Amino acid sequence: MGKKKYFFFDIDGTIAVGMPRYIPISTEKTLKKLKEEGHFISIATGRMYSMTVEFCEKFGIDTMVTDGGNGIVVDGKREVEALDKNMMDRILDIFDKKNIPWSICIDDERVWYTKDEIFPSAMKKVIKIPNYMISKVDKNLDFRKINSIYKGFAYLDIETEKSIEELKNVSYTRYHDEYIIIEADDKSKGIKKIQEIMGIKDEDIVVFGDNTNDIKMFRPEWTSIAMGNSVESLKVIADYVTTDADKDGIENACRHFAWID
């Protein structure tokens, strides 16, 4: 093998594709081949840890970046930082004033809390993934009294989004035309923590991504690879643009750089 590389892969739209999500056969083979070649395999995802467990166990991954850079797991030990409380209080207040359905995650679990049935009913129309989240409805829910919020969701379309000036001060990602996810968007923060702990050199780090929440980890000192299905703003800053995630994108990039045979 050549020099050992440390790979950090985004999951949704990069490793996992389609609805419901699945991992292309070529991607599975490539990840296993990279490990066999002695490379380090990790993930850098916007997902909470609880939403990555099955994937990580499948590939024997125990060191990762979660929660959009706000969380890391090193040798199975987890630490995670909540979203900025002032940011969340301000934007949820705006959502209430504009009658925009929303929910929040207050722990590392596949549960979203909301004030009425409007939000889960709306989301059922667009999320077709079985058991994606459990809805807990509390008509007395007061987000101001909740100390830690790890993720937020808002059911709003693109045109409504454009009309909300306050969203300019919120870190969020749009994965669907009908909703946004409020989450940390600096995966490089988590990667840097792992880099320091493990003593990794910049030139040995490789990142793969496809969406706007991957932009901050496409740093000039690391090798960055955008999937063919990436947003244009990511492609223009990438070191290399590979084919779509469902068209052997990860495999093709790794062969291009001779990281696998």
Contacts in CASP RR format, 6 or more apart in sequence:
PFRMAT RR
TARGET T0000
AUTHOR 0000-0000-0000
METHOD contacts of the structure
MODEL  1
MGKKKYFFFDIDGTIAVGMPRYIPISTEKTLKKLKEEGHFISIATGRMYS
MTVEFCEKFGIDTMVTDGGNGIVVDGKREVEALDKNMMDRILDIFDKKNI
PWSICIDDERVWYTKDEIFPSAMKKVIKIPNYMISKVDKNLDFRKINSIY
KGFAYLDIETEKSIEELKNVSYTRYHDEYIIIEADDKSKGIKKIQEIMGI
KDEDIVVFGDNTNDIKMFRPEWTSIAMGNSVESLKVIADYVTTDADKDGI
ENACRHFAWID
1 37 0 8 1.000
1 38 0 8 1.000
1 39 0 8 1.000
2 37 0 8 1.000
2 258 0 8 1.000
3 204 0 8 1.000
4 38 0 8 1.000
4 39 0 8 1.000
4 40 0 8 1.000
4 204 0 8 1.000
5 39 0 8 1.000
5 40 0 8 1.000
5 204 0 8 1.000
5 205 0 8 1.000
5 206 0 8 1.000
5 259 0 8 1.000
6 39 0 8 1.000
6 40 0 8 1.000
6 42 0 8 1.000
6 195 0 8 1.000
6 198 0 8 1.000
6 200 0 8 1.000
6 204 0 8 1.000
6 205 0 8 1.000
6 206 0 8 1.000
7 34 0 8 1.000
7 39 0 8 1.000
7 40 0 8 1.000
7 41 0 8 1.000
7 42 0 8 1.000
7 206 0 8 1.000
7 207 0 8 1.000
7 208 0 8 1.000
8 42 0 8 1.000
8 43 0 8 1.000
8 44 0 8 1.000
8 65 0 8 1.000
8 187 0 8 1.000
8 191 0 8 1.000
8 205 0 8 1.000
8 206 0 8 1.000
8 207 0 8 1.000
8 208 0 8 1.000
8 217 0 8 1.000
9 15 0 8 1.000
9 31 0 8 1.000
9 41 0 8 1.000
9 42 0 8 1.000
9 43 0 8 1.000
9 44 0 8 1.000
9 207 0 8 1.000
9 208 0 8 1.000
9 209 0 8 1.000
9 250 0 8 1.000
10 43 0 8 1.000
10 44 0 8 1.000
10 45 0 8 1.000
10 46 0 8 1.000
10 187 0 8 1.000
10 207 0 8 1.000
10 208 0 8 1.000
10 209 0 8 1.000
10 210 0 8 1.000
10 211 0 8 1.000
10 214 0 8 1.000
11 43 0 8 1.000
11 45 0 8 1.000
11 46 0 8 1.000
11 47 0 8 1.000
11 52 0 8 1.000
11 55 0 8 1.000
12 21 0 8 1.000
12 45 0 8 1.000
12 46 0 8 1.000
12 47 0 8 1.000
12 175 0 8 1.000
12 210 0 8 1.000
12 211 0 8 1.000
13 209 0 8 1.000
13 210 0 8 1.000
13 211 0 8 1.000
13 227 0 8 1.000
13 229 0 8 1.000
13 245 0 8 1.000
14 208 0 8 1.000
14 209 0 8 1.000
14 210 0 8 1.000
14 227 0 8 1.000
14 245 0 8 1.000
14 250 0 8 1.000
15 23 0 8 1.000
15 27 0 8 1.000
15 31 0 8 1.000
15 43 0 8 1.000
15 55 0 8 1.000
15 208 0 8 1.000
15 245 0 8 1.000
15 250 0 8 1.000
16 22 0 8 1.000
16 23 0 8 1.000
16 55 0 8 1.000
17 23 0 8 1.000
17 24 0 8 1.000
17 245 0 8 1.000
17 246 0 8 1.000
18 246 0 8 1.000
19 128 0 8 1.000
19 129 0 8 1.000
20 128 0 8 1.000
20 129 0 8 1.000
20 130 0 8 1.000
21 129 0 8 1.000
23 55 0 8 1.000
24 245 0 8 1.000
24 246 0 8 1.000
24 248 0 8 1.000
26 248 0 8 1.000
26 249 0 8 1.000
26 250 0 8 1.000
26 251 0 8 1.000
27 245 0 8 1.000
27 248 0 8 1.000
27 249 0 8 1.000
27 250 0 8 1.000
27 251 0 8 1.000
29 251 0 8 1.000
30 250 0 8 1.000
30 251 0 8 1.000
30 254 0 8 1.000
30 260 0 8 1.000
31 41 0 8 1.000
31 59 0 8 1.000
31 250 0 8 1.000
32 59 0 8 1.000
33 254 0 8 1.000
33 260 0 8 1.000
33 261 0 8 1.000
34 41 0 8 1.000
34 254 0 8 1.000
34 259 0 8 1.000
34 260 0 8 1.000
35 41 0 8 1.000
35 59 0 8 1.000
37 259 0 8 1.000
37 260 0 8 1.000
39 259 0 8 1.000
40 63 0 8 1.000
41 59 0 8 1.000
41 61 0 8 1.000
42 61 0 8 1.000
42 63 0 8 1.000
42 64 0 8 1.000
42 65 0 8 1.000
42 194 0 8 1.000
43 52 0 8 1.000
43 55 0 8 1.000
43 56 0 8 1.000
43 61 0 8 1.000
43 64 0 8 1.000
43 65 0 8 1.000
43 66 0 8 1.000
44 64 0 8 1.000
44 65 0 8 1.000
44 68 0 8 1.000
44 69 0 8 1.000
44 187 0 8 1.000
44 190 0 8 1.000
44 191 0 8 1.000
44 207 0 8 1.000
44 214 0 8 1.000
44 217 0 8 1.000
45 52 0 8 1.000
45 64 0 8 1.000
45 65 0 8 1.000
45 66 0 8 1.000
45 68 0 8 1.000
45 187 0 8 1.000
46 66 0 8 1.000
46 67 0 8 1.000
46 68 0 8 1.000
46 69 0 8 1.000
46 173 0 8 1.000
46 183 0 8 1.000
46 184 0 8 1.000
46 187 0 8 1.000
46 213 0 8 1.000
47 66 0 8 1.000
47 67 0 8 1.000
48 66 0 8 1.000
48 67 0 8 1.000
48 80 0 8 1.000
48 105 0 8 1.000
48 108 0 8 1.000
48 109 0 8 1.000
48 110 0 8 1.000
48 150 0 8 1.000
48 151 0 8 1.000
49 64 0 8 1.000
49 66 0 8 1.000
49 67 0 8 1.000
49 71 0 8 1.000
49 73 0 8 1.000
49 78 0 8 1.000
49 80 0 8 1.000
49 108 0 8 1.000
50 108 0 8 1.000
50 109 0 8 1.000
50 110 0 8 1.000
51 110 0 8 1.000
52 64 0 8 1.000
52 66 0 8 1.000
55 61 0 8 1.000
56 62 0 8 1.000
56 64 0 8 1.000
62 73 0 8 1.000
62 74 0 8 1.000
62 75 0 8 1.000
62 76 0 8 1.000
63 72 0 8 1.000
63 73 0 8 1.000
63 74 0 8 1.000
63 75 0 8 1.000
63 76 0 8 1.000
63 194 0 8 1.000
63 198 0 8 1.000
64 72 0 8 1.000
64 73 0 8 1.000
65 71 0 8 1.000
65 72 0 8 1.000
65 187 0 8 1.000
65 190 0 8 1.000
65 191 0 8 1.000
65 194 0 8 1.000
66 72 0 8 1.000
66 73 0 8 1.000
66 80 0 8 1.000
67 80 0 8 1.000
67 81 0 8 1.000
67 150 0 8 1.000
67 151 0 8 1.000
67 183 0 8 1.000
67 184 0 8 1.000
68 183 0 8 1.000
68 184 0 8 1.000
68 185 0 8 1.000
68 186 0 8 1.000
68 187 0 8 1.000
68 213 0 8 1.000
69 184 0 8 1.000
69 186 0 8 1.000
69 187 0 8 1.000
69 188 0 8 1.000
69 189 0 8 1.000
69 190 0 8 1.000
69 191 0 8 1.000
70 80 0 8 1.000
70 81 0 8 1.000
70 82 0 8 1.000
70 83 0 8 1.000
70 150 0 8 1.000
70 184 0 8 1.000
70 189 0 8 1.000
70 190 0 8 1.000
71 78 0 8 1.000
71 79 0 8 1.000
71 80 0 8 1.000
71 81 0 8 1.000
71 190 0 8 1.000
72 78 0 8 1.000
72 79 0 8 1.000
72 80 0 8 1.000
72 190 0 8 1.000
72 193 0 8 1.000
72 194 0 8 1.000
73 79 0 8 1.000
74 194 0 8 1.000
74 197 0 8 1.000
74 198 0 8 1.000
78 108 0 8 1.000
80 108 0 8 1.000
80 150 0 8 1.000
81 184 0 8 1.000
82 147 0 8 1.000
82 148 0 8 1.000
82 149 0 8 1.000
82 150 0 8 1.000
83 149 0 8 1.000
83 150 0 8 1.000
83 151 0 8 1.000
83 152 0 8 1.000
83 171 0 8 1.000
83 182 0 8 1.000
83 183 0 8 1.000
83 184 0 8 1.000
85 147 0 8 1.000
85 148 0 8 1.000
85 149 0 8 1.000
87 169 0 8 1.000
87 170 0 8 1.000
87 171 0 8 1.000
88 104 0 8 1.000
88 143 0 8 1.000
88 149 0 8 1.000
88 152 0 8 1.000
88 182 0 8 1.000
89 143 0 8 1.000
89 144 0 8 1.000
90 166 0 8 1.000
90 169 0 8 1.000
91 166 0 8 1.000
91 167 0 8 1.000
91 170 0 8 1.000
91 182 0 8 1.000
92 102 0 8 1.000
92 104 0 8 1.000
92 143 0 8 1.000
94 100 0 8 1.000
94 164 0 8 1.000
94 166 0 8 1.000
95 101 0 8 1.000
95 102 0 8 1.000
95 154 0 8 1.000
98 160 0 8 1.000
98 164 0 8 1.000
100 154 0 8 1.000
100 155 0 8 1.000
100 156 0 8 1.000
100 160 0 8 1.000
101 114 0 8 1.000
101 116 0 8 1.000
101 118 0 8 1.000
101 119 0 8 1.000
101 122 0 8 1.000
101 154 0 8 1.000
101 155 0 8 1.000
102 114 0 8 1.000
102 119 0 8 1.000
102 152 0 8 1.000
102 153 0 8 1.000
102 154 0 8 1.000
102 155 0 8 1.000
103 112 0 8 1.000
103 113 0 8 1.000
103 114 0 8 1.000
103 119 0 8 1.000
103 120 0 8 1.000
103 135 0 8 1.000
103 152 0 8 1.000
103 153 0 8 1.000
104 112 0 8 1.000
104 113 0 8 1.000
104 114 0 8 1.000
104 143 0 8 1.000
104 146 0 8 1.000
104 149 0 8 1.000
104 151 0 8 1.000
104 152 0 8 1.000
104 153 0 8 1.000
105 111 0 8 1.000
105 112 0 8 1.000
105 113 0 8 1.000
105 149 0 8 1.000
105 150 0 8 1.000
105 151 0 8 1.000
105 152 0 8 1.000
106 113 0 8 1.000
106 146 0 8 1.000
106 148 0 8 1.000
106 149 0 8 1.000
106 150 0 8 1.000
107 148 0 8 1.000
107 150 0 8 1.000
108 150 0 8 1.000
110 131 0 8 1.000
110 132 0 8 1.000
110 133 0 8 1.000
110 134 0 8 1.000
111 133 0 8 1.000
111 134 0 8 1.000
111 135 0 8 1.000
111 136 0 8 1.000
112 119 0 8 1.000
112 120 0 8 1.000
112 133 0 8 1.000
112 134 0 8 1.000
112 135 0 8 1.000
112 136 0 8 1.000
112 151 0 8 1.000
112 152 0 8 1.000
112 153 0 8 1.000
113 136 0 8 1.000
113 137 0 8 1.000
113 138 0 8 1.000
113 141 0 8 1.000
114 120 0 8 1.000
114 135 0 8 1.000
114 136 0 8 1.000
114 137 0 8 1.000
114 138 0 8 1.000
114 141 0 8 1.000
115 137 0 8 1.000
115 138 0 8 1.000
115 139 0 8 1.000
115 141 0 8 1.000
116 137 0 8 1.000
116 139 0 8 1.000
117 137 0 8 1.000
119 135 0 8 1.000
119 153 0 8 1.000
119 155 0 8 1.000
120 135 0 8 1.000
120 137 0 8 1.000
122 155 0 8 1.000
122 178 0 8 1.000
123 153 0 8 1.000
123 155 0 8 1.000
123 179 0 8 1.000
125 178 0 8 1.000
126 176 0 8 1.000
126 178 0 8 1.000
126 179 0 8 1.000
127 176 0 8 1.000
143 149 0 8 1.000
151 181 0 8 1.000
151 182 0 8 1.000
151 183 0 8 1.000
152 181 0 8 1.000
152 182 0 8 1.000
152 183 0 8 1.000
153 179 0 8 1.000
153 180 0 8 1.000
153 181 0 8 1.000
153 182 0 8 1.000
154 179 0 8 1.000
154 180 0 8 1.000
154 182 0 8 1.000
155 178 0 8 1.000
155 179 0 8 1.000
156 164 0 8 1.000
156 178 0 8 1.000
156 179 0 8 1.000
156 180 0 8 1.000
157 177 0 8 1.000
157 178 0 8 1.000
158 174 0 8 1.000
158 177 0 8 1.000
161 167 0 8 1.000
161 174 0 8 1.000
161 180 0 8 1.000
170 182 0 8 1.000
171 182 0 8 1.000
171 183 0 8 1.000
171 184 0 8 1.000
171 185 0 8 1.000
171 186 0 8 1.000
172 180 0 8 1.000
172 181 0 8 1.000
172 182 0 8 1.000
172 183 0 8 1.000
172 185 0 8 1.000
173 180 0 8 1.000
173 181 0 8 1.000
173 183 0 8 1.000
173 185 0 8 1.000
173 211 0 8 1.000
173 212 0 8 1.000
173 213 0 8 1.000
174 180 0 8 1.000
174 181 0 8 1.000
174 212 0 8 1.000
175 181 0 8 1.000
175 211 0 8 1.000
183 213 0 8 1.000
185 212 0 8 1.000
185 213 0 8 1.000
185 215 0 8 1.000
185 216 0 8 1.000
186 216 0 8 1.000
186 217 0 8 1.000
187 207 0 8 1.000
187 213 0 8 1.000
187 214 0 8 1.000
187 216 0 8 1.000
187 217 0 8 1.000
188 216 0 8 1.000
188 217 0 8 1.000
188 219 0 8 1.000
191 205 0 8 1.000
191 207 0 8 1.000
191 217 0 8 1.000
191 222 0 8 1.000
194 200 0 8 1.000
195 202 0 8 1.000
195 205 0 8 1.000
202 221 0 8 1.000
202 222 0 8 1.000
203 221 0 8 1.000
203 223 0 8 1.000
205 221 0 8 1.000
205 222 0 8 1.000
205 223 0 8 1.000
206 222 0 8 1.000
206 223 0 8 1.000
206 224 0 8 1.000
206 225 0 8 1.000
206 259 0 8 1.000
207 214 0 8 1.000
207 217 0 8 1.000
207 218 0 8 1.000
207 219 0 8 1.000
207 222 0 8 1.000
207 223 0 8 1.000
207 224 0 8 1.000
207 225 0 8 1.000
208 225 0 8 1.000
208 226 0 8 1.000
208 227 0 8 1.000
208 250 0 8 1.000
208 253 0 8 1.000
209 217 0 8 1.000
209 218 0 8 1.000
209 225 0 8 1.000
209 226 0 8 1.000
209 227 0 8 1.000
209 230 0 8 1.000
209 234 0 8 1.000
210 226 0 8 1.000
210 227 0 8 1.000
210 228 0 8 1.000
210 229 0 8 1.000
210 230 0 8 1.000
210 231 0 8 1.000
210 234 0 8 1.000
210 245 0 8 1.000
211 230 0 8 1.000
211 231 0 8 1.000
211 234 0 8 1.000
212 231 0 8 1.000
212 233 0 8 1.000
212 234 0 8 1.000
214 226 0 8 1.000
214 230 0 8 1.000
214 234 0 8 1.000
215 233 0 8 1.000
215 234 0 8 1.000
215 237 0 8 1.000
217 224 0 8 1.000
218 224 0 8 1.000
218 226 0 8 1.000
218 234 0 8 1.000
218 237 0 8 1.000
218 238 0 8 1.000
223 239 0 8 1.000
223 240 0 8 1.000
223 257 0 8 1.000
224 237 0 8 1.000
224 238 0 8 1.000
224 239 0 8 1.000
224 240 0 8 1.000
225 238 0 8 1.000
225 239 0 8 1.000
225 240 0 8 1.000
225 241 0 8 1.000
225 242 0 8 1.000
225 253 0 8 1.000
226 234 0 8 1.000
226 235 0 8 1.000
226 238 0 8 1.000
226 240 0 8 1.000
226 241 0 8 1.000
226 242 0 8 1.000
227 241 0 8 1.000
227 242 0 8 1.000
227 243 0 8 1.000
227 244 0 8 1.000
227 245 0 8 1.000
227 249 0 8 1.000
227 250 0 8 1.000
228 235 0 8 1.000
228 241 0 8 1.000
228 242 0 8 1.000
228 243 0 8 1.000
228 244 0 8 1.000
228 245 0 8 1.000
228 249 0 8 1.000
229 244 0 8 1.000
229 245 0 8 1.000
229 246 0 8 1.000
230 238 0 8 1.000
230 241 0 8 1.000
235 241 0 8 1.000
240 253 0 8 1.000
240 256 0 8 1.000
240 257 0 8 1.000
242 249 0 8 1.000
242 250 0 8 1.000
242 252 0 8 1.000
242 253 0 8 1.000
242 256 0 8 1.000
243 249 0 8 1.000
243 252 0 8 1.000
251 260 0 8 1.000
254 260 0 8 1.000
255 261 0 8 1.000
END
